Amino acid sequence: MGSLSRRSFLLGAGVAGAGMIGGGLAACAPASPSANAAHAPEGLAESGNGEPAFLQIAPIDEAAITETIDADVVVIGMGLAGTAAFRAAAEEGLTVVGVEKTEGVCGRSSDFAYFNTEKAREIGIKDVDVPELVNELMREMNHRADARILTTWARHAGEALDWYVEPYEGFMFVSGWDTAPTDEAQVFGINGDYYVGGTPPYDMYDPKRDHERTYSATLEFNPDGHLPVLQANYETAVKSGNATAYFGCAGRQLMVENGRVIGAIIEDMKEGTYRKVHASKGVILATGGYSFNDDMIGHYLPWVAGELSAYKRAHAHLDVKGNPVDQGEGIVMGHGAGAKIEGGPHCALAHSILGSLGVNAHLQLNAEGERYINEDLTIDHFSVAVMNQPKNTIYQIFDATYADTAARAQSGIGTFHQVPEKTIESIDEWTAAKGETVEELVANLGVSDKVASKMVASIARYNELCEKGVDEDFGKCPDRLFPVSTPPFYAVRFSPEEAAEGRAALRMLTTMSGLVTDPNANCLDENDDPIPGLYAVGNVQGGRFVISYPCTVAGASHSMALTYGYLTGKHMAEL
């Protein structure tokens, strides 16, 4: 395991004031994790203080509190960030109580930013210059993020992932499919460069040519994601003898005494009872985002709320009552204890792909038949752009050479990909129209005569620019000016209707803004002073991403959640 100077991570803590947020809890017995699950709180009336209703916390009847527990650390939320904090604190010898609304630990997706370790280098992931990466991310987010938080993450990201995979027996770092485990159930991590047969996209980017910078510094968990590794981390923590988790239970309030958070009140969701959990070191909020809370989306994400019906809210974990998690409880609890909420608009991971070819540099026209953008985009920018087009509809136009050109085009997460043979064979199934001439292609799309005329003219203009080798209209890289000139010609249509059918989903994965913290994940109050005993990691932590999640390096969100869970769990031992 890589070394970590906990003293260097510990940047100091101030004292903040907040009143006693009383409470208590009831019985949610320790449980063994199994499947995933979640909850949707009922709305509360306005308190009269001008705050949104969703920030109000209902009082808890002291008579409903059935038990009081003592621990060093309470971790509320047992997803990636929470489970990492749970294990890290336990390994430091602290007594840890984990609280989770579902029936087990929750994990999703597979990509983790991974760089600057010997294991990363062995599988072909190049070192990343940390200040360079942080500066690129800050530029992408208009310098509204906290560079200190990003820097702390980037310095420890590789170390944290190496630590994370340790409990999973036989974990392999793989540089190519030929070295994959023979056991099909064995989880392994592969360098994302396998998409291009070992040619790193990093080397294909020229800052003087390309308008977006990406880093090929990603480990992808296979075959089905990292949940088995997450489970192994949970079990390692429990085996230490220092950690206990309560599943089917939800954090409802924080307890504050003399300006310090001293514990939490949790609810047994099946029994409707409560218990108090005292935490001598503090509480770590790891409750995730609020992608299933429409009120919070409307307040903090107006650019998503206005088109919410067009998004498919993906990866829903369900609580023990069968309701989606990601309700923003961590933000609400932290606010109730005096923590400052990051200013809006917040960040949403609201991305999409464009059919079987993904987001790439082929010609794109909007519903009016007009070219509307430099098509050489990463998935985050494409997703925002398409929602600003008439009828939220666009067409991707390409010709018979697409298998070759797509292999040279930027994909949705900033890497490159080859077109699978099965995709080539089934082209008539996943395209909207085909034609031996451009005119026939457009006619087969079924658009109006006016739009059809514009489409034909737009394609002709684009081919003219391809011939010149200079995109005079939108400035696309000459290497990705792919003409529409070799029949047959094809079109993929993307619209919210298609997304609803699941053909090319415009996905709302999660939100990624929350409570303002310092680089130690210590929550700050409205005066920007640390609140003793209160920490936020994962998607409840602010300062990381702004407005839209950038794809500068794939898996940065997972990596940041893991890294800050790992660091914060260790940090608690220094308090």
C-alpha positions, -999 to +999 in steps of 0.1 A: +000+000+000+012+035-008+023+057+021+001+085+034+012+112+058-019+117+078-004+148+093-001+163+058-038+155+052-047+171+085-049+208+079-064+219+111-098+224+125-116+254+139-145+257+162-180+265+150-212+271+169-246+255+165-274+247+188-284+213+201-303+193+174-317+168+197-330+135+189-328+099+194-330+067+176-346+034+176-337-002+169-323-011+136-305-043+143-271-050+127-276-068+094-257-087+068-255-069+035-272-084+005-290-066-023-292-029-028-322-007-017-336+031-008-364+059+005-382+091-004-390+114+025-424+131+026-424+169+021-426+191+051-443+225+054-425+257+053-410+267+087-415+304+082-378+312+080-378+315+043-359+282+037-371+257+012-394+231+026-370+203+018-344+217+043-368+214+072-363+185+096-393+170+114-389+167+151-384+133+166-404+121+196-380+112+224-404+084+233-395+067+200-358+065+209-352+030+221-314+028+225-282+048+228-250+035+213-214+048+218-188+048+191-158+067+179-172+074+144-205+072+127-206+068+089-241+076+074-243+060+040-225+028+029-218+034-007-183+037-021-172+067-001-189+056+031-177+020+029-141+032+023-144+055+054-159+026+074-130+003+066-103+030+069-114+041+104-118+006+116-083-003+105-070+026+125-085+010+156-116+032+159-150+018+167-172+026+138-210+024+132-222+024+096-257+033+087-274+024+054-310+027+041-306-003+018-301-039+026-264-039+018-235-018+006-242+001-027-219+003-057-224+010-093-205+016-126-169+005-132-145+034-141-120+048-116-094+075-124-061+058-116-026+071-120+008+077-105+014+043-090+037+014-100+007-008-106-008+018-129+024+021-149+027-016-153-006-018-172+002+012-194-015+040-175+008+070-178+017+093-149-004+125-147+011+158-137-012+167-108-011+205-111-017+202-148-048+179-143-061+201-115-057+233-136-075+216-165-104+206-143-106+241-128-107+256-163-135+232-172-155+243-141-148+281-145-127+280-113-157+275-091-144+242-077-119+241-048-085+234-062-072+223-028-099+195-027-090+184-063-053+185-055-057+164-023-077+138-044-052+137-073-022+132-050-038+102-033-060+087-060-037+059-070-028+051-034-065+049-025-074+025-053-044+002-046-057+000-010-093-005-021-086-037-041-064-053-014-093-072+003-105-088-029-086-120-032-067-125-064-075-091-079-056-086-112-044-055-129-047-063-166-032-045-196-051-064-223-079-089-227-054-116-234-043-116-198-078-116-183-086-142-156-097-176-168-124-175-141-152-155-156-165-144-122-132-130-111-132-093-109-102-076-125-092-041-135-081-032-170-064-002-185-089+019-205-065+020-234-077-015-245-103+005-265-076+014-290-053-016-288-027+001-267-025+035-283-032+060-255-057+087-264-035+110-243-009+110-270-034+118-297-044+151-281-026+183-291-035+213-269-029+236-299-053+215-320-080+200-298-105+221-280-109+196-251-081+179-231-086+144-218-064+120-199-062+083-204-057+075-167-086+051-159-090+016-145-121-002-155-135-030-133-147-061-151-168-081-158-197-064-140-183-035-119-167-031-086-195-042-062-177-075-052-146-054-043-168-030-023-183-060-005-149-073+004-140-039+019-171-041+041-163-076+053-127-066+060-139-038+082-163-061+101-135-087+106-114-061+124-138-063+153-141-025+153-170-020+129-208-026+129-232-017+102-270-011+106-288-018+073-323-008+067-316+023+088-314+060+079-297+090+094-324+115+103-307+142+125-273+152+138-267+158+174-248+190+182-234+201+216-215+233+222-209+237+184-196+202+179-214+173+162-214+145+187-235+119+169-266+112+150-301+100+153-310+071+131-343+054+122-350+018+118-371+021+087-390-011+091-398-006+128-402+032+128-381+034+159-350+055+166-317+053+184-290+077+193-255+070+182-229+090+200-196+096+181-166+108+201-146+116+170-174+127+147-199+119+120-190+113+083-219+120+059-217+098+028-253+097+018-249+104-020-267+130-041-303+140-046-311+128-081-345+114-069-355+145-050-375+167-075-377+196-051-339+198-047-334+194-084-358+223-090-340+245-065-303+237-073-304+223-109-328+245-129-311+235-162-320+199-155-353+205-138-367+223-169-362+192-190-365+166-163-390+145-182-364+139-209-340+122-185-339+086-175-329+086-138-305+056-138-289+034-113-316+036-086-308+018-054-338+011-033-342+013+004-358-014+025-392+000+016-386-001-021-381+036-026-351+052-045-322+065-024-303+097-034-328+120-017-303+145-004-306+136+033-269+143+040-273+179+028-304+183+049-288+169+080-256+189+075-275+221+070-295+214+102-262+213+120-251+246+106-232+234+075-230+256+045-245+244+012-226+249-020-240+277-041-259+268-072-263+259-099-251+225-088-235+198-108-254+168-122-240+138-140-266+141-167-250+125-197-260+105-228-246+085-256-258+088-292-269+053-303-245+025-310-217+047-322-215+068-291-207+104-290-181+110-317-169+135-343-194+126-371-216+154-385-245+164-363-276+184-374-304+197-352-342+193-357-341+223-380-316+206-403-287+229-393-253+220-380-251+235-345-218+227-329-182+214-331-189+177-330-156+167-314-171+166-279-169+147-247-201+132-234-207+160-208-206+188-233-227+169-259-254+162-233-258+198-224-257+210-260-284+187-272-308+198-245-305+234-259-315+224-294-350+227-308-372+198-297-341+184-279-335+164-311-304+159-332-292+137-361-258+121-365-249+117-402-222+094-415-214+072-445-202+037-453-167+045-440-180+049-404-162+018-390-129+034-398-138+070-389-154+060-356-122+043-346-105+077-350-132+098-333-134+109-297-160+088-278-183+098-250-159+097-221-129+112-239-113+080-250-115+062-284-132+031-295-134+006-323-168-003-337-177-038-327-183-063-355-218-070-342-226-033-345-215-033-382-236-063-389-267-048-373-264-013-387-300-013-402-314-020-367-298+009-348-299+036-375-329+058-382-325+060-420-304+049-449-300+061-484-279+056-515-278+094-520-279+122-494-314+132-508-327+097-503-313+095-468-330+128-458-362+118-474-362+085-454-359+105-422-395+117-427-388+154-419-406+183-435-396+196-469-382+227-453-360+208-429-350+183-456-338+212-478-317+225-449-303+191-442-291+186-478-276+221-478-259+215-444-244+182-455-231+198-487-215+227-467-199+202-443-184+182-472-171+214-486-153+221-454-140+186-452-125+191-487-108+223-476-095+206-445-106+236-424-138+239-404-145+276-410-179+273-393-171+256-359-134+250-358-134+212-355-100+195-356-091+187-393-083+151-384-119+145-375-136+162-404-152+131-417-170+137-451-204+123-459-194+111-494-193+073-497-226+056-501-247+042-485-254+071-461-268+067-426-284+087-398-290+082-361-317+103-345-315+112-309-345+127-289-360+124-255-386+100-270-357+077-280-343+080-246-376+070-230-375+039-252-341+031-238-324+032-272-301+060-264-309+071-229-303+107-218-293+095-183-295+114-151-270+094-131-265+114-099-259+149-085-224+159-075-227+190-053-234+194-016-219+207+016-189+231+016-158+215+032-121+221+036-095+198+020-099+175+050-136+170+041-145+189+073-178+207+068-178+245+071-204+268+086-218+299+070-188+319+082-165+293+065-152+280+098-149+242+103-177+225+123-159+201+147-170+165+143-188+169+109-174+155+076-188+150+041-175+126+015-187+113-019-216+131-037-226+150-006-193+168-006-191+201-024-162+219-040-155+191-065-176+196-097-196+225-110-227+226-133-218+195-154-194+167-146-164+170-169-149+140-186-114+153-184-105+119-168-130+091-168-139+079-134-129+110-115-161+109-094-157+074-083-120+080-076-128+111-056-154+094-035-131+065-027-101+087-020-119+110+003-136+082+021-102+065+026-084+097+037-112+109+060-115+075+078-078+076+086-080+113+095-105+106+122-078+087+142-058+119+144-085+139+161 
